[in-house]
Amino acid sequence: MSWRGDGSARGDRGQTPPDIEFRAPGLRVEGGGGYYAGPSGPGAVAAPPPVQPSYALPPWFYVKPPRARDFTAFGELTGLTAAAGETVVTGATFQVPAGNIPVVRSVTFDVNLLTPTSNLFFSMKQNGSPVEGWSNIRLFPRTATTISIAYGPDETFPLLPEGCRIDVTAIVLAPDAGPYQLGANFHGWYVDVNVYDALQLAYARAGM
């Protein structure tokens, strides 16, 4: 078996994705638009179409690019009740500098004194709008002195709008009255829009 590449794209370990060439008696399949040559003569089968391998690279923002800057935020609330409605967890907020695109890597929710009737939800917001996949997250009701739920960094990587404000909110819904002591923290990185545009263009040119 031999591996060969044309240098048109690169894998996540910096290796050039190869064409695939398999050699066996009477058979050859080559990945780069190659051919099939089976036994000849009476009873020979028709040649199947050439194998065209495909490569699926993750989005560029799954890896922190050069010149990106880290951010983190942590906050807590004491005495949150259903009557308070949806409330920003004090301190769990970050204002992305203008001209920068943020990526959130992880978020953690903490709460004390859960019960089997708890009805507590957390959400991540950008400029007051829910972040898809990271909002309306309910902590499973149970008897627990303290519980911590973490998301990331492998599950998802929300790519948020330029210069947005990121918050974590919490809400207690009836018939649960509360109160709760809770906390939240998140971290990620942001990068200048010019770097973002260059990376987007590079991926577009590579056909990703």
C-alpha positions in Angstrom: 0.0 0.0 0.0 1.3 3.5 -0.8 0.1 6.9 0.3 0.6 9.9 -1.9 -0.6 13.5 -1.7 -1.0 16.4 -4.0 -0.5 19.1 -1.3 -3.9 20.8 -2.0 -5.1 20.5 1.7 -3.7 19.6 5.0 -4.9 17.4 7.8 -5.2 18.3 11.5 -1.7 16.9 12.2 -0.2 18.9 9.4 -0.1 15.9 7.1 -1.1 16.1 3.5 -4.3 14.1 2.9 -3.3 11.3 0.5 -4.7 9.7 -2.6 -5.2 6.0 -1.9 -3.6 3.4 -4.0 -4.2 -0.3 -3.3 -2.3 -2.9 -5.3 -3.3 -6.6 -5.6 -3.2 -9.1 -8.4 -5.5 -7.9 -11.2 -6.8 -4.9 -9.2 -5.8 -1.3 -8.9 -7.9 1.5 -7.4 -6.4 4.9 -7.2 -8.1 7.6 -5.2 -7.1 10.6 -7.3 -9.4 10.0 -10.2 -7.7 6.7 -11.0 -8.9 3.5 -12.7 -9.8 -0.2 -12.3 -8.1 -2.9 -14.2 -9.6 -6.3 -13.5 -9.0 -9.7 -15.2 -9.4 -9.5 -19.0 -10.9 -12.0 -21.3 -14.2 -13.9 -21.2 -16.3 -13.3 -18.1 -14.4 -10.1 -17.1 -16.6 -7.7 -15.0 -17.2 -4.2 -16.0 -15.0 -1.5 -14.4 -16.6 0.2 -11.4 -16.3 4.0 -11.2 -13.1 5.3 -9.7 -12.9 5.9 -5.9 -13.0 9.5 -5.0 -12.0 9.9 -1.3 -13.4 12.9 0.6 -11.8 14.7 3.5 -13.8 16.4 6.2 -11.7 18.9 8.1 -13.2 20.6 11.2 -14.0 24.3 11.0 -10.9 26.5 11.5 -12.1 27.9 14.7 -11.8 24.5 16.4 -8.2 25.5 16.9 -7.1 28.7 18.5 -5.4 30.8 15.7 -2.3 32.9 16.1 -2.9 36.3 17.8 -6.1 35.2 19.4 -6.7 36.4 23.0 -8.2 34.4 25.8 -11.1 35.6 28.0 -12.8 34.2 31.0 -15.7 35.2 33.3 -17.1 33.9 36.6 -20.1 35.0 38.6 -22.5 33.9 41.3 -26.0 34.6 42.7 -27.4 34.1 46.1 -31.1 33.8 46.9 -32.4 33.4 43.3 -36.2 32.7 43.4 -38.9 32.2 40.9 -40.2 35.7 41.6 -36.9 37.2 40.3 -37.5 36.0 36.8 -34.5 35.5 34.4 -31.5 37.0 36.0 -27.9 37.5 34.7 -25.5 35.7 37.0 -23.5 38.6 38.5 -20.0 38.6 37.1 -20.6 35.9 34.4 -20.5 38.4 31.6 -17.9 39.5 29.1 -17.9 42.4 26.5 -15.9 41.3 23.4 -13.8 44.2 22.2 -15.1 45.9 19.0 -13.6 44.5 15.8 -13.1 41.0 17.3 -14.9 37.7 16.8 -15.3 35.5 19.9 -15.4 31.7 20.2 -16.7 30.1 23.5 -14.8 27.0 24.5 -16.6 25.9 27.7 -19.1 26.8 30.2 -19.8 25.5 33.7 -23.0 25.8 35.9 -22.9 25.3 39.6 -25.8 25.2 42.1 -26.3 24.3 45.8 -29.2 22.5 47.4 -31.1 20.9 44.5 -34.3 19.0 45.4 -36.5 16.5 43.5 -38.8 19.4 42.6 -36.1 21.9 41.4 -37.0 23.6 38.1 -33.8 25.6 37.4 -32.5 26.6 34.0 -29.3 28.2 32.7 -28.7 30.0 29.4 -25.8 31.6 27.6 -26.8 34.9 25.7 -25.1 37.0 23.2 -26.4 40.6 23.1 -29.5 39.2 25.0 -30.3 36.5 22.4 -29.9 32.8 23.3 -26.8 31.0 22.0 -28.0 28.0 20.1 -27.3 24.7 21.9 -26.2 26.5 25.1 -29.5 27.9 26.3 -32.4 26.6 28.4 -30.2 24.0 30.0 -32.1 22.4 32.8 -30.3 20.9 35.8 -31.9 17.5 36.4 -34.0 17.7 39.6 -32.5 15.6 42.4 -31.4 15.7 46.0 -27.9 17.2 46.0 -26.0 19.4 48.3 -24.0 20.8 45.3 -23.8 20.0 41.6 -21.6 21.2 38.8 -22.3 20.7 35.1 -19.7 21.5 32.4 -20.0 21.8 28.7 -17.0 21.8 26.4 -14.4 22.1 25.1 -15.1 19.1 22.9 -18.9 19.3 22.4 -19.3 22.5 20.5 -17.6 25.8 19.7 -20.1 28.7 19.5 -18.8 31.3 17.0 -20.5 34.5 18.1 -21.0 37.9 16.5 -18.4 40.6 16.3 -18.1 42.7 19.5 -21.0 41.1 21.3 -21.7 40.9 25.0 -21.8 37.4 26.4 -23.8 36.7 29.6 -25.0 33.6 31.5 -28.5 33.8 32.9 -30.5 31.7 35.3 -34.2 31.3 36.0 -36.3 29.4 38.5 -39.8 28.4 37.2 -42.9 27.6 39.2 -43.9 25.6 41.0 -40.4 25.6 42.3 -40.0 28.8 44.4 -36.3 28.5 45.3 -34.1 30.1 46.6 -30.8 28.9 45.2 -27.2 29.8 45.4 -25.6 29.3 42.1 -22.6 30.2 39.9 -21.4 30.1 36.3 -18.2 30.5 34.5 -17.1 30.4 30.8 -14.0 30.9 28.8 -12.9 31.2 25.2 -10.9 33.4 22.9 -11.4 36.2 20.4 -9.6 37.2 17.2 -9.4 40.3 15.1 -11.9 40.4 12.3 -9.0 40.7 9.7 -7.6 37.4 10.9 -11.1 35.9 10.9 -11.7 37.1 7.3 -8.3 35.7 6.2 -9.0 32.3 7.7 -12.5 32.2 6.2 -11.1 33.0 2.8 -8.4 30.3 3.1 -11.0 27.7 3.9 -13.2 28.8 1.1 -10.3 28.5 -1.4 -9.6 25.0 -0.1 -13.2 24.1 -0.7 -13.9 23.4 2.9 
